[in-house]
Amino acid sequence: MTLRTIDSLGQLQGKRVIVRCDLNVPLEDGRITDDGRVRASLPTLTALIEQGARVVVVSHLGRPDGEPNPKYSLQAVAVRLGELLERDVAFATDTTGQSATDAVGRLADGDVVVLENLRFNPGETSKDDAEREAFARELAALGDVLVSDGFGVVHRKQASVYDLARILPSAAGLLIATELDVLDRLTETPEKPYTVVLGGSKVSDKLGVIGHLLPRVDSLLIGGGMLFTFLAAQGHPVGASLLESDQLDTVRGYLDEAERRGVKIVLPTDIVVASKFGADADHVVTAADAIEDTPFGSAGLGLDIGPDTAAAFADIIRSSKTVFWNGPMGVFELAPFAEGTRTIAASLTEVDGLSVVGGGDSAAAVRILGFNDDQFGHISTGGGASLEFLEGKRLPGLEVLGWQ
């Protein structure tokens, strides 16, 4: 990698440093329910503060569709950031308007301000290059250099991620450097045995990862909603479970390729099947090939891997030296269907090697289920970015920083 780092920006004392973070945290009634991404931004922000930089934090939150919406304000994030940094953090009520200009102008060396949600401006996510660049130039007027540290958005060609880095002297922050180091170990130098655990709802979201990693891994464990397309590809009935019929041939191709390569694709042997989607649903455990033999018949919904499968997956994970996990094993938000995900998370904490939780729903799951970040080797802050990296895709937010 030839990624430009903060050191390449030279002396930063007194300079206005725009830091593109990913502070897209979940909010409930204005309260942050998971501050993992805010915590992940601290090493870079602390390093800049200690250098005497005047730190201007920018981020998006949610999808406000290019218009101001109090529901997606970053004000609560600014408050939490101040608590974690143990210092005053100012907040501007706009992104490039008078409030932002005044707040940045008041900064002294080592001060921090958070600007309002970038996505309140349609230029941030515009598909029109000129509109996007115009917004980036408005942002650039507020800073002298850019430190890009929002790993969760580096796969997006957006104004603050791509265009701004072409206008200002720019470099990657410590979080991006850490994420890339871990992902490089997963793709280039994984210690064996190497196991990848994939879950989540759609198999179509993971096909690129499966194809790119098959030559590298020893075992591929399949759970979540995507498992039913694999079962159907083998000719098993799946009731009313999630199924992507248009991916059956592709899945069969990967099953054949795995067999040729000697890679174990491990599918569930038992499933938790429910009468409906809900925490109060009647549910039973049944063999994976007998979903429609339950009392619910063809209306049965598979909502979690079964206990035998979870135990088998855990044994494989614990015996591995490198594990990458992306996607819950079931509907972990509902207590009756959380045990598969809980068992997988617990087994990752026991890996004697590198265990990586691949961001997104997986990161949310481990925290909701009571695990601490430091129990894992690494929890990624970017589920989509991690997957696209592992697919071998080009990531514009990294390429603009010199990454090849």
N, C-alpha and C positions, 0 to 999 in steps of 0.2 A: 504494500500500500504506500501511496505517496500523499496521504492526507495531510493537509496543512493543519498545524496545531497552534495553540494560543501563543507559544513561544515565537512563532513566525511573525506575530503582529508587533513585536518590539515592546518598548516601554509604554505601559498603559496608564500610568499615573496621570490623573487629570483629564484623561480622554473619556468621551462619551461612548460607552460600549453597549451596543444593542445586543441583547442575548435572546436568541429565539429558543425558548423552552417549549416543552410540551406539557402544559399544565391542565390538560383536558381531563379533569377529575370528575367523578360522579357526585352530583349534588342532590340532596333531598331536603326540600323546604329550606333552601339556602344554606344547608349544612353539608360540608364535605364528608362523604362516607368512606372514602379511601384516599389518603393523602400520599400514596406511594410515589406518584409522579412528581409531587412537590418535593418530597425528600430526595428523589433522584437528582433533582436540579441543584442541590445544595453544594456539592464539591466544586462545581464550576463557578457558581456565584460567590462562594467563600473565597476561592482563589483570586477572583477579580477584585473583590472588596479589599483583600489583603494587599493587592498591588496599588490600591488607591484609585481604581477606576470609578467612573461615574456610571453606574449600572442601570440600563434601561431594559426591563424585562418585557418581552412581548410573547403572546401565546394566543391560541384559539381555545374555545370551549364550546362543545356541542355543535349544532348546525342551525344557527339563527337565520340562515338564508339571506345574508347580506344586509340585514337590517338590525338596528339596536333592539334588544329584547332583554329586559331585566332578569328574566329566567336564566340567561346565559352570561350574566355579568361575572367578571373576574375579581370583584371586590372581596368576596370571601376567600379567594385564593391569596390575594395580597395580604389579608389579615393573617392567614395561616403561615405564609412565608415569613412574615415578620416574627411570629412566635418561634418558628424553627431557627431562624437566623439570630434570634435574640437581639433585634435591633428594630428601629422604626423603618417601615417600608411605606413610601408614599403611594398613592393611587390616583391615576388620571382617569377622568370619566369619559374620555374619548381616546382615539388612537393616534390621530395626526392633527387634531384641531387645537383650539386655544388651550384647553386644559392640559393636553399632553405637552405642548410647547412650553407653557409656564412651568409645569412640574419638572421637566428636564432642565429648564433654565435655572431652577433653584437648587439643583444637585450640587453638593460639595464632594470632594474626593472621598470615596468609600460609601457614598450614599446609594440608595436603591429606590427606583420607582417601578411600579407595574402599570402598564398602559391597558386600557380597556380592550375587550375581545377583538382580535384582528378580523374575525369573520362578521363583525358588524358592518364592515366595508365590503361591497361586492367585488372590489378589485382583488381581494386576497385569493379567492378561489376561481376567478374568472378564467374561462377558456380562451378569451381574447388576449393575445400577447401584449397589445398596446395598453389595454385597460389594466392588466396586471402590472406591467412595468411602471405605469403612471402612479399606481398606489405604492409600489416599491420605492419610487423616488421621493414620495412624500415621507415615507418612513426613514429613508436615508438622510433626510435633512435633520433628523433628530439625533444622529449619531456620527461618530468618526470611523468606527470599525464595527464589524459584526462577528459575534461568536455564535455559531449555529450549534445548538445542543438539544434540539427536539428530535430525538431519534424516531419517535412515533410518526413523524411526518416526512421523513427524508425520501419516501417513495412518491411524494406528491410534488408536482411542478406548480408550486404556489408562490405568491409574491414574496412573502417573508422567508421562504425556504430556498427558492431558486433565484428569482430576479434580484432580490436585495443583495445576495452574495456575489452577484456579477457587478454591482454598482460600488459597494464598499469593499475595502480590504477585509478579507474574511478568513475564518479558520474554524475548525471543529472544536467543540468543548470536550471536557473530560468524559461526560456520559457517552457521547457518540464514540469516542475512542475506546471506551470499555466495551460497549456493545459490539463493535466491530472485532475487537480482539476475541471475544467469546465466539462470535459467529465464524470467525476464521478458524478457530479450533474445531468447530463442528463440521466444517466443510473440507478443510485441508489437512488437519493433523489430529483427527479424533483417536483417542486411545481406545483400544478394543477390549472387550466387546462393546459395540456401539448400538444402542437401542433408541429408536424414535417412537414416541407414543402420540398418536393423532386422534383427536376427537372433534367435538363441535358438531354443528348441524349438517353442513353441506359437504359432500365429498368433492364437489366441483371446486371448492375453495382450496383443497389440499392436493389436487392432482399434480400440479406443477412441482410441489415439494416431494411427493412420492417419486415422480419420475427422476428428479435430480438427485435424490438421496439413495435410491435403490443400489447404485454401484458402490456406495460407501458404507451402508449399515449392515449389521448382522441380523437384527430383528426389528420388525415393524409391527407395533401393537395397535389395533384399530378398535376404537370405541365411539361413543357419542352417536348422534343421529346418522352420521355417515356410515356406520357399520351395517345399516340395513340395505344399503345399495350393494355392499360386498356380499351379504347373505343372499340377496336376490340374484346376484350374478352367479352364485353357486347353485341356484335353482330352489332356494328355500322360500316359503311363503313368509311375508313380513306383516300381515294384517294391515292395520291403518298407520303403521309406523312411517316415519319420514323416508321417502324413496325418490331418487333421481333416476327415472327410467332411461333418460337420454345418456346416462353415463355408464350403463351396464357393460357395453362392449369395451369401453376404455378400462374399466375395472378388471374385466376378464383378461385384458392384455397385460395389465400390471401383475396380476396373479400368475400368469404364465411366465412373465419375465423374471419375477422373483424366484420361481421354481428353477429356472435355468441358471440363475446366478447363485443359487444356494442361500438366498435370503429367506428368513422365516417371516411370513406375514401371518400373524397370530390373530385369529378372530375369536369373539366370545363363544363360549360353550353354553352359557346360560344368560338369561335376560330377565330384567324386571319389567313385567307387562302390566299395564293399567287399563282400567275401563274408560278413562277419560283423562284429559290434561288438567290436573289440579291436585293440591296437597291432600284433599279429602277423597281422592279416587281409590276405589278398590284396586288391589294389585296383588300379583302372584309372581313367583319366580318359576320360570320354565326353561326347558332346553332351547337353545338358540334356533333349532330347526323345527320347533313345535309351537311357535307363537300363536298360530290359529287353533291350536288344540286346547287353549285355555277356556275358562267359562265365558270369555269375552268374544271368542271366535274371530272373525275377520275384522271386527271393530277394535281389537286389542291394539294398544299403543305401547311400543317399547320405549321406556323412558330412562333406563339405566342398565349398565352391565350387571350381571348377577354376581353373587359372592364367590362362587368358584372361579369365575373369570377374573375377578378383582384380585384374588389370592394368587392365581397363576401369573397374571401380569406383574404383580408386586415381586414375585420370585425372580422373574426375568430382569426386572429393573434393578433389584438389589445386587444381582450378580454381574451387572454391567459396570464398565469404567467410564462410559460417556452416555448420558441420557438427555434427549431433548423432548420436551412435552409441550404440545400445543393443542388445546381444545378439551373441554370437560368430557367426562365419560357418560354423563347423564344430565338431567335437569337439576343441577345441584342447588338451585334456588329453592326448590321444594324438598323439605326434609326427607320424605320417603324415598327420594331418588338421588340422594347426595352421597350415599356410601361408596359407590364406585369411584367417584372423584376423590373423596376423602382418602380411600385406601391408596390410590395412585400417588396422591400428594405425600402421604406419610412414607411411602416407599422411596420417594425421591430424596427425602431427608436422610435416608440411610445409605445412599450411594457412596462408595469409597472411590471417588473420582469427581468428574464434573457433571453436575445436575443443573439443567437449564429449564426454567419455566418460561415458555415462549410468549409472554405478554397477553394482552387482551383478556378474554374471559377466563383463561387459566390463571392469570395473575389475580384477577378479582376473586376467583374461587378459593385460592389458597388462603387469602386474607379473610374472606367471609367465613371459611371453615375453621379459622382460629390458628393458622400457622403464621410464623414470623418470617420475614424476608431472609434473615440471616441463617435460617435452617436449610436454605438452598444455595447451591453454588452461584446462581445468578437468576434474577427475575428480570426479564426484558421489559422495557417500557413501551415496546412497539410490536404488537402482534402482527399487523399487516406488513410492516417493514421487515420484520424478521422472516416472515414467510417468503416475501419477494426476494430477499437476499438469498435464502436457502434454495429458491427456484433458479438462482443464477441470473436474475433480472438486473437491468441497469437501474440505478436509483438516482434520479436527477439531483436530489438534495445532497448527495455525497459526491457525485461527479463534479459539481460546481465548486467543491472544496478540494479538488485535485485527486480524488480517489479513483483508482483504476482497478 
